[in-house]
C-alpha cells in the first residue's frame, strides 16, 4: 500500500440535505404575500416537500446522471421499421415524473394556481432545469387548446394530470400526456410567418395533412405538439396564407404512428439532458386549433406562459448559483479566515443576493397577476412579462459566472454543479424570443395598448416617495417614454429601465430595507459598478449575506 501523501483539509462538503424552499426567505415571503391565507398551509407543505427533495443527495445524483447520459435518437427498430424515438436515462424519467406529480402542469383552474406553480417550478428547477422544458410547454399549451373546445375536452384533462406515463400511446389510452411545440423553421427562426410547412384540408372538419419541416422541436417524445403551418389553397399554394395552429399527435387514434420523422438531435451548449430535434412532416395528420390563419393569436397565451417560465427558470438558476457560492464561502478558509468573512467576498455575495431577490420578487408578482385575472392585472402582465423576460434572463449568465468564480478553480470542475448551471444560463434569453424580440414586443404594447402602460405606471407608482433614487428613476423613465425619437433603436434601453424601476418599486415595498437600499443605490442611483461586488461599503452587507442560507 502506498504511503499517504497528505491529509485532505479545507475542502467544502457538498450542499445536500437542505430545503430549497425553506431556506429561501424571499421566495417564502412572496408566496405568503400573494396567496390567500386559506391556501398557505397546503402550498407551504407542497413546496417544502419538493424543496427537501430538490436539496437531497438522491435527486442531485439523478440530475448528474441525466446530464451525463444524454438522449439518444433511435430512428428504426431491429426490423427496419421507422420508430423515431428518443431514449433517455432513467434518471430523466424520475425527475420528470416528480415534476408532473407535483402539479407543475396544473395551474389554470386551481385557486392561486399560478403563484403555487411558479414557486414550485422555481424550486424544482434548482434540482435540474432541462427536464422542465416539456413541463413548461404542457402547462402553456392549455390556453391554446381551449380555443378548440372538442380538442380541449380530450387533451386538457390529460395535460393537467399528475400522472406521468412515458410510453407513446393514443391520448385516449393514457392517464396523462405531455405536449411540445414545433414552430420555427430553417429559413425563419423567430419570424414564424416565414414558415413554409403546408396543411392540406381533409374531408373531415378540422383535420389536415402536413408537409414540411421544423428546425427546432423540443422534447420530441411528447405525446402531442402544437405546430404552425399554412393552409394550402385548391392549387396547393400557401404564399398568401397566414399561419394556422395545429395539434400533431405522435400516435394516431387507432394506435398507429403518425409520420413524425426525427432527422437528428441538436448538439446543444447546455440543456443537454433534454432532447431538441429537427423534424419533418410527410403526410402528418393534424387537427386545427382555433381559426384558420389566426395561429399567432391562438398561440399568444401559450407564448406568455412560457415567457413567464423563462423568468422562473432564470431566477431559479441565479438562486441555485448564489447558494452554491455562499455555501462554499461559508466553509472555505483562505489567508486566515472564512471567505464569507472577507469584506470583498461579502460584497460580491451581497450583490449577487440582491440580484437574485429582485428576480424572485418580480417573478411572484407576475404570477399573482395571472391569478388575479382582472382587466388591470391582465394589462399589467401584458407589458411586465416581456419586460421581465428581457431583463431577468439576461442577468442570469453574469450572475452564474460570478458565482462560479466565487469557488475559484473548484467551480470550473463539473462536480461543482456550476458548469451545468453556466451552460444552462443563456437558454431562457433565447427561448420564446431573444432580447430584441422582447424589447420590440414591449414597444408594440406601449404603442398599441395604453391600458398596459397605465397599469405598469400604477404599479411602480405605489412605491413613490419611499426612496429618492427610485423616485428619480421613475421620473427618468417617464422622460424616456415621452420621447419617441429613434424609439426602436432605444428599445433595449427602455426595456431595461422599465425592468429596473419595476424591480426597485417591488423591493422598496416588500423586501427588507437593507436589500431595497442596496438595489436602489447600485441599480437606480448609480452608486455601483459594472461588475458584481461593487456595492457601496457603507451598506448593511452582512444582513444581506445572512439571508442567503439562514442557519
LUMLO-997339 format. One record per residue: x, y, z of N, C-alpha, C in turn; residue in three letters. Coordinates in steps of 0.05 Angstrom, whole numbers, plus 5000, padded with zeros to 4 digits. Example, Ala and Ser with C-alpha at 12.3 -4.5 7.8 and 13.67 -1.06 7.14 Angstrom:
! LUMLO-997339
526448865156524649105156526449345156Ala/525749555142527349795143525850015157Ser/
This chain:
! LUMLO-997339
501749765000500050005000501850255000Unk/501150444982502750684981502250855005Unk/504350985015504051155038502251395032Unk/500951495052499251735048501051975043Unk/500452125023502052365017501052615031Unk/498452625039497552875051494752815064Unk/493953005080491352995092489553195078Unk/487153115070485253295057483953475077Unk/484353725075483153925093482154165077Unk/480454315089479454575077478054535050Unk/476854295047475154245023472254275032Unk/470654385015467854455022466154205017Unk/464554125037462753895034460553965013Unk/459453764999457253824981454853944995Unk/453454124981451054244992448754054987Unk/448253885006446053685004444453685030Unk/442153555029440553525053439353785063Unk/438753975046437554225055434954265040Unk/433354445050430754505039430954755021Unk/430754704995431054924975428855144980Unk/426555064988424455254993424755395020Unk/425155235041425155345068427455525073Unk/429655505059431955675063431855925046Unk/429855955029429656185011427656385022Unk/428656575037426856755052425256935033Unk/426457015010424957184991422657024978Unk/423156774972421056604960418856554980Unk/419556475004417456425024415756665030Unk/417056905031415557145036413757215013Unk/414657174989412957224965410557044963Unk/410956794970408656604969406656694990Unk/407556765014405656855035404257115027Unk/405657285013404557545005402357514984Unk/402657334965400957324942398757114943Unk/398856934963396856724965394856794987Unk/392356734983390356775004391156605029Unk/390556695053391356555077390356265078Unk/387956215067386855945069388355745051Unk/390055845033391655665015394455625025Unk/395355775045398155785051399155515063Unk/397755395081398755155093399254935073Unk/397354895055397654685034399954755016Unk/400155015008402255094989405055065002Unk/405255145027407855115041408654825043Unk/406754655050407354365053408254245026Unk/406854325005407554224978410354324970Unk/410954574975413554694967415754574985Unk/415254535010417254415027417954135019Unk/415853985011416253705002418153704978Unk/417553884959419353894936422054024942Unk/422054214961424554344968426454154981Unk/425553974998427253785011428253584990Unk/426553504972427453324951429553454933Unk/429053704925430953844907433753864920Unk/433753894946436353924960437553664969Unk/436353434962437353174971439553074954Unk/441252894965443352774950442352594928Unk/440052454933438952274913438152424888Unk/436652644891435752794868438152934854Unk/440053014869442453134856443952924839Unk/443852674848445052454832443452404807Unk/440752424809439052394785439852604765Unk/440152854774440853074756443553024742Unk/445452934758448152884746447952664725Unk/446452454731446252234712444752314686Unk/442652464690441152554666442852734648Unk/444552894660446353064644448652904631Unk/449652704646451852554637451052354614Unk/448752234617447752034597445752174579Unk/446652304559444952474543443052314525Unk/440852434516438852284500440152164474Unk/438951944465439951814441437651764422Unk/438051844397435951814376436051534365Unk/433651414364433351144351431251174329Unk/432151184304430251234282428750974274Unk/430050734276428850494267429050274288Unk/427250084286427449854304429149634291Unk/429449404304431249204294430449084267Unk/427849114260426849004235426949204213Unk/427749454219427849654198425449834197Unk/423549794215421249974216421950244228Unk/420850454217421350724228419950754254Unk/421350844275420150884301420451164311Unk/422651294304423151574311422751624341Unk/424351494357424251514386426851624397Unk/426551744421428951844435429051694462Unk/431351584468431751434493433151614513Unk/432051624537433151784559434151604582Unk/435951714597436851574621434451544641Unk/434351334656432151304675431951544695Unk/434151674700434151904719432452124707Unk/432452154681430752364668427852314674Unk/427052064672424251994676423452034706Unk/425351984724424752024752424352324758Unk/426052484747425752774750423152874739Unk/422552784714420152874701417652774715Unk/417652524725415452424739414952574765Unk/417052654779416652814803415453094796Unk/416453214775415353474767412353464761Unk/411553264746408753234739407053174763Unk/408052994780406452924804406253154824Unk/408053354821407953594838405953804828Unk/404653754806402753944796403954164779Unk/406254124768407554344753406454374725Unk/404454214717402954264692400054354699Unk/399554394724396754444733396554704748Unk/395954924734395755184747393155334739Unk/392055274716390055454705387355454720Unk/386655244733383955234744383855204775Unk/386155204788386155184817386755454830Unk/385555514852385955774865388855814872Unk/389856054865392656114870394555944853Unk/393455824832395055624817397555734805Unk/397555984795399956084781402156154801Unk/401456264824403556314844404656054855Unk/402955864861403855604871405655464851Unk/404755464825406355334805408955474800Unk/408955744798411455894793413455834816Unk/412555834840414355774863415355484861Unk/413555294854414455014851416354984828Unk/415855114806417555094782420355204790Unk/420455424804422955554813424455364832Unk/423055234850424355054868425454814853Unk/423854684836424654434824426754484802Unk/426754724790428854784770431654764783Unk/431754824809434354814822435354524826Unk/433654324822434554054821435853994795Unk/434554064773435554024746433654164727Unk/434754334709433054514694431854394669Unk/433454224654432654164627430153994625Unk/429553824644427153664642424553824645Unk/424854074654422454244657421654374631Unk/423054324609422254424583419554304575Unk/419154034574416553934568414454004588Unk/415154034613413254114634412254394628Unk/413954574621413154844614411354854590Unk/412054704569410454704545407754584549Unk/407554374566405054254571403154444586Unk/404254574606402754784621401855004602Unk/403555104585402955324568401055254546Unk/400855004538399154924516396154934523Unk/395554934549392754914558391055144547Unk/391755394550390055604539389855604509Unk/391855514495391655494466389755274458Unk/389855044471387954824465385154904470Unk/384655074489381955164496380655334474Unk/382255404454381055544431379355354414Unk/379655094419378154884404376954704425Unk/374354744433373154604455373254304453Unk/372854194430372953904427375753794433Unk/377753924423380553834429381153874459Unk/380254094470380754144498379553934516Unk/377153844509375853644525377353384525Unk/378753324503380253084500383053094513Unk/384353324510387153354517387753494543Unk/386153694550386853854573386853694599Unk/384753534604384853374629387353194632Unk/388353104609390752934610393253114613Unk/393253354603395553534605395853634634Unk/393753674648393953774676393953544696Unk/394053294686394153064704396753054719Unk/396652924742399152894758400352614754Unk/399652484732400752224726402552244701Unk/405052154704406952154682407151874671Unk/406651844646407051584632408751624608Unk/411051494607413051544586412351414560Unk/410751194559410251054534408551214515Unk/409151184489407551314469405051144463Unk/402751254468400251114463398151324455Unk/395851234443393751434437392951584462Unk/392251834459391652004482389351884498Unk/387351764485385051654499385851424518Unk/388151304514389051074530391051154552Unk/391651414554393651494574392351654596Unk/393351624621392251784643393452064644Unk/395652114630396852374629398552404604Unk/398852644594400352694570402252934574Unk/404252944557405953174555405753294527Unk/406153554525405853694500408353854494Unk/409053854468411354014459410554214439Unk/412554354428412054554407414054514385Unk/413154584361414954584337414054814320Unk/415355034323414455284310416455384289Unk/419055384295420955524278422055344256Unk/422755464234423855324211426555434203Unk/427955294186430755374179430855664170Unk/429055744153429256004140428156234156Unk/426656174177425156384191426056444219Unk/426756244235427356284263424956404277Unk/425456634291423256764306421156874288Unk/421756914263419757014244418056784234Unk/416156694250414556454244412756504220Unk/412256744213410656804189412056704163Unk/414756674165416256594142416256284138Unk/414756144155414655854152413455764126Unk/414255524117413255414092411755154095Unk/411555044120410154804124407254834115Unk/406254654099403654674087401654484099Unk/399154564102397054394113394854364091Unk/394354114084392254054064389753954078Unk/387454094075385054004089384053734080Unk/383053574098381853324093378753354093Unk/377353144086374453164085373253214112Unk/374353094133373253124160373953404170Unk/371953534182372353814192374653824212Unk/376354024208378554074227380953894224Unk/380953714204383153524201384853594176Unk/387453564178389253644156391653444155Unk/393053454133395653314130397753524126Unk/399953504141402053704140404453594124Unk/405753784109408153724095410153944100Unk/412453884110414454094115416454004136Unk/417554194150419654134170419554344192Unk/420854274215421254454236424154424245Unk/425554654249428354664254428954604284Unk/427054684301427354624330424754504340Unk/424854264350422654124362423554024389Unk/422754164410423654094437422053864448Unk/423453694464422153464477420653294457Unk/421953174437420653034416419252774424Unk/419552684449418052454457415352524471Unk/414552774469411952854480409752724464Unk/407352724475405052594463403752754440Unk/404053014441402953184420404453434418Unk/404153574396405653814390403954034378Unk/404154274388402954504374404854594353Unk/403754624329405354674305403954904289Unk/405555074277404555274259404955184230Unk/402955214213403155144185401155324170Unk/401555334144399755494127397955314111Unk/395355374112393355214097393555274067Unk/393955054052394255084023391555124010Unk/391555283989389155323973388655093954Unk/386655103938386054883919388354823900Unk/390055023894392354973877394854893892Unk/394554853918396854783935398555003944Unk/397955253936399555483942399055583970Unk/401255653985400955764012402056044014Unk/402856163991404456413992402956644006Unk/400356654003398856884014397556814041Unk/398056574051396656484075398156574100Unk/396656634121397756684147397856414163Unk/399556394183399856144197397256064212Unk/396855804213394655684229395955504250Unk/394755474273395755294294394555024291Unk/396154814295395154534293396254374317Unk/394854164324395753974343396553714328Unk/399053634331400053394318400553184340Unk/398952964341399452754360401652564350Unk/403352464368405352264359404052004351Unk/401851924365400551674359397751734350Unk/396851594329394151644318392051504335Unk/389651584333387551454349387351154347Unk/388151044324387950754320390450614331Unk/392350764342394750644353397150654335Unk/396750724310399050744291400650994296Unk/403150994286404851224290404351434268Unk/404051674277403751904259406451954246Unk/406652014220409252074208410452314221Unk/412652274235413952484251416952414250Unk/418252494229420952404223423052564237Unk/424252444257426452584272428952554256Unk/430052774246432452764229435052744245Unk/435152904266437552884283436853044309Unk/438452994330438353144354440353374354Unk/439653594365441553824366443753774386Unk/446153844379448453834398448654104411Unk/447454134434447054404446449254474466Unk/449454734471451354834491450554724519Unk/448054744526447054654552444454514548Unk/442854494570440254364569440654084557Unk/442853954564443653714549442053464557Unk/440853464580439253224587436653224572Unk/435853444561433353464544434153444515Unk/432353324500432853294471431453514456Unk/432853624436431653804417432253694389Unk/430253684372430553534347429853704323Unk/430753614300429653714274427653504265Unk/425353594256423253404249422053474222Unk/421253264207419953304181417253184182Unk/415353324169412553224166412153144138Unk/411052904134410552804107407852654108Unk/405752804103403052694106402352644135Unk/403152834152402752804181400052914188Unk/398452744202395752814209395653014232Unk/394053224229393853434248390953534251Unk/390453644274387753764279388154064284Unk/386454224272386654514274385954604302Unk/387454804312386954924338386255224333Unk/383855304338383055574332382355604303Unk/381955854295381155914267383455894248Unk/382855834223384855844202386056134200Unk/388656144196390156384192390156564217Unk/389356464240389456614265391356464284Unk/393356334273395056174290396656334310Unk/397556574302399156734321397456824344Unk/395056904338393256974360392656744378Unk/392356504367391856264383394056194402Unk/396556234393398856154410399756374429Unk/398656614427399656824444399456774474Unk/397256654484397156584513399356374520Unk/399856194502401956004506404656134508Unk/405156324490407756464490408156614516Unk/406056754525406256904551406856714574Unk/405656474574406156284596408956184595Unk/410056124572412756014571414756234576Unk/414156484569415956704576416156734606Unk/413956714620414056724649415656494661Unk/415556264648417256044657420156104652Unk/420756254631423556334626424556504649Unk/422856684659423556854682423956674706Unk/422156484710422356304733424856134732Unk/425456034708427855864705430356024710Unk/430556264699432956424703433256504732Unk/431056584745431156654774432156424790Unk/431256184783432055944798434955884794Unk/435955904769438855854764440556054780Unk/439656304781441156504796441156434826Unk/438856354836438756284864440456044870Unk/440455834854442055604859445055664857Unk/445855834838448655914836449456074861Unk/447656244870448256404893448656234918Unk/446856034923447155874947449655704946Unk/450355614922452855454920455255634927Unk/455255884917457456064924457556124954Unk/455156174965455056244994455956015011Unk/455055775003455855535018458855495017Unk/459955534994462855504991464355715009Unk/463455965007464756175022464556135052Unk/462356005061461955955090463755735100Unk/464655565083466255335092469255345084Unk/469855505065472655525055474155745069Unk/476555685078478355875091480555955072Unk/481456205075483756295059484956535074Unk/487656535076489056755088488056815117Unk/487456595131486956625160484056645169Unk/482156645150479356655158477556555136Unk/474956515143473056415123472756625101Unk/472256525077471856705054469456895059Unk/467356785072464956935076465457175095Unk/467657165110468257385129470057595116Unk/470957545092472557745078470757965067Unk/471458215073469658435064469058445034Unk/471058375017470558384989468858154980Unk/469257914990467557694983464657744993Unk/464457865016461757935027460358125008Unk/461858314996460658504977459658354952Unk/461358164943460558014919457957854924Unk/457957714947455657544953453157714957Unk/453457944970451158124975450058224948Unk/451858294931450958404904449458184889Unk/450457944889449057724876446357664889Unk/446357684916443857634930441657844924Unk/442458094921440558304913439458244886Unk/441158164867440158104840438257864841Unk/438857664856437157424858434457494871Unk/434557644892431957714906430257894888Unk/431458074873429858234854428458064833Unk/429857864823428657684803426357524815Unk/426857414839424757244852422257404858Unk/422657644869420357814876418757894852Unk/420057954830418658024805417157784794Unk/418357544795417057304785414457264799Unk/414357274825411957204840409857424836Unk/410657674832408757884826407357834800Unk/408857744780407657674754405757444756Unk/406557234771404757004774402157094788Unk/402357274807399957364821398157514802Unk/399357654782397657794763396057604746Unk/397157374739395657174725393457054742Unk/393957014767391856914785389557104789Unk/390157364789388157574794386057574771Unk/387057554747385257534724383257764722Unk/384158004727382458244722383558394698Unk/382058584688382958734665385558884671Unk/385659004694388059154702390558974705Unk/390158734717392358554721393258424695Unk/391358364677392058264651393658474635Unk/392858724637394258934623397158964635Unk/397358944661399958964673401758734664Unk/400658494664402258254656403058284626Unk/401358394610401958414581404458564576Unk/405058764592407558914588409758824606Unk/409058744631411158674650412458404644Unk/411058214632412257954625414557984605Unk/414158124582416458154564418658324576Unk/417958524593419958674606421758494624Unk/420358334640421858144658423357934642Unk/422157834621423457624605426057744593Unk/425857994583428258124572430458144593Unk/429758244616431858324635432858094653Unk/431057944665431857734684433457524669Unk/432657444646434157234631436857334623Unk/437157594618439757704611441657714635Unk/440557754658442157774682443157504692Unk/441957294682442557024692445456944687Unk/446356974663449056874656451257024672Unk/451257284674453357414690453157344720Unk/450757294730450557214758451756944762Unk/451056754745452156484748455156474744Unk/456156634725459056644721460556754745Unk/459356964757460657074781460556884805Unk/458356744808458156544829460156324825Unk/460556234800462556034794465356134803Unk/465856384797468556494804468956494835Unk/466756514850467056504879468256244889Unk/467956034873469055774880471955734870Unk/472955934855475555904843475655674823Unk/477955534822478255314804476255094809Unk/475455054834473554844840470854894826Unk/470255144821467755204807467755134777Unk/470255104767470555034738470454734733Unk/470154584754470154294753467254194753Unk/466654004736463853914733462553824759Unk/464053704777462853614802461753834819Unk/462454084813461554304830458654394823Unk/457554294801454854364791454854624776Unk/456654814783456655074770456955064739Unk/458654884728458854874699456154814686Unk/454554624698451954564686450154804687Unk/450154954709448555194712449455404691Unk/452055434687453055634668452255564640Unk/452455304632451555234605448555274601Unk/447055244622444155284620443355574620Unk/445055744631444256024637443456194613Unk/444556164589443656334567440956244554Unk/440056004560437855884545435356054546Unk/434556134570431956274573431856544559Unk/434256664554434256914539433756864509Unk/434056614500433556534472430756424468Unk/429856264486427356124482425056324483Unk/423056284466420756454464421456744458Unk/423556784441424257044432426657154447Unk/428757234431431157344442430657624454Unk/432857754463432558014475431358224456Unk/432158224431430958414412427958364409Unk/427158114407424358054404422758154428Unk/423758114452422358204476422258504477Unk/424458644471424458934472422559054451Unk/422458934428420559034408417658974415Unk/417258754429414558694439413658904460Unk/415558984477414959194496414059444481Unk/415459514459414659754443411859714432Unk/411359484421408659434409406459474430Unk/406959374454404959414475404659704482Unk/406859844485406760124492405260294471Unk/405660214446404360374425401460294419Unk/400760044426398059954418396159894441Unk/397259884466395559814489396060014512Unk/394760254510395260454531394560364559Unk/392660184561391860084588394259934601Unk/395959814585398159664596400159854609Unk/400760074595402660274606401460394632Unk/398860454631397660564656397860364679Unk/397460114674397659914695400559894705Unk/402459914688405259904696405960144713Unk/405160384704405760624720404360624747Unk/401960514748400560494773402160314792Unk/403160094781404659904798407160034810Unk/408760164794411160294804410460534821Unk/408260664815407460894830406760834859Unk/406060584865405360514892407760544911Unk/410160554900412560574917413660864917Unk/412361044903413461314902413561444929Unk/415761594934416161724959417661564980Unk/418061314974419461144994422461154991Unk/423461224967426361234963426961434942Unk/428661634948429161854929430461754903Unk/432061544904433261444880431261304862Unk/429361164873427161054858425461274845Unk/424861484861423261704850424661824826Unk/427261864828428761984806428761794781Unk/428961534786428961344764426161344751Unk/424061374766421361384754421061624737Unk/422061854746421962104730423562064704Unk/425961944706427561894682426161714662Unk/424761504673423261324656420961474641Unk/419561644656417361794643418461974621Unk/420862084625422062244603422762074579Unk/423761834584424361644562421761574547Unk/419661524561417161444549415961664533Unk/416461914540415362144526416762204500Unk/419162104497420862164473420761924454Unk/419461964431419161744411421261754390Unk/423161944391425261964371427161724373Unk/427461584350429161344349428361124369Unk/425761094373424860914394425660624390Unk/425660534364426460254360429360204368Unk/431160384361433960344368434360364398Unk/432460484413432660514442431060304457Unk/429960104442428159914454429359764477Unk/431859674474433159524496433559704520Unk/434459944515434960134537432360184553Unk/430160214538427660264551426660024567Unk/426859784555426059534569427759494595Unk/430359554593432059524617431259714639Unk/430759964631429960164651427260094664Unk/425460004648422859924659423159694679Unk/424859504672425259274690426559364716Unk/428559534715429859624739428059784757Unk/426459964745424560114760422459944773Unk/421459744758419459564769420659394792Unk/423059284788424259134810424759304834Unk/425759554830426259734852423659794867Unk/421559844853418959904866417959674883Unk/418259434872417359194887419059154912Unk/421759184910423459144932423059354954Unk/422659604946422159814965419659754982Unk/417659634969415159574983415359325000Unk/416859124991416658855003419158735014Unk/421458825005423958695014424958825040Unk/426758685055427958815078429359075070Unk/429459275087430559535080433459515069Unk/435059335080437859325070438059235041Unk/436159055033436158955006435159174987Unk/433059304994431959524977433959754975Unk/435259814997437260034997439559964978Unk/440559714979442759634962441959644933Unk/439559544927438559544899438359834889Unk/437060004904436660284894439260424891Unk/441160374909443760504907445260424882Unk/445460164877447160064856445760054829Unk/443159984829441759954803440360204794Unk/439560374812438060614805439560874810Unk/441160874831442561124840445261164828Unk/446260974813448960994800451260954819Unk/450760844843452860804863453660514863Unk/454260404840455160134837456660114811Unk/458259904808459859874784458659684763Unk/460159634742459259454721459559164729Unk/461259104748461658824757460258794784Unk/459858534792458758484818460958524839Unk/460058594864461958644885462758934887Unk/461059114875461759394876459559554890Unk/458159434909456259574925457659774943Unk/456459994950457660174970458260034996Unk/460660075007461559925030459960005055Unk/458660235054457160335077454460195081Unk/453660025062451059885064451359665084Unk/448959555093448959335112449259075096Unk/451659025087452158785070451858525086Unk/452658535112452458295128449658185130Unk/447758355134444958265136443958145110Unk/444858255088444058145062445257865058Unk/447757835065449057575061447857365080Unk/447157445104445957265123443257155114Unk/441957285095439357195085439656965064Unk/442056935053442356745031441756455040Unk/443156375061442756105072442556125102Unk/440156205112439956245141440555985156Unk/442156015177442855785193445055625182Unk/
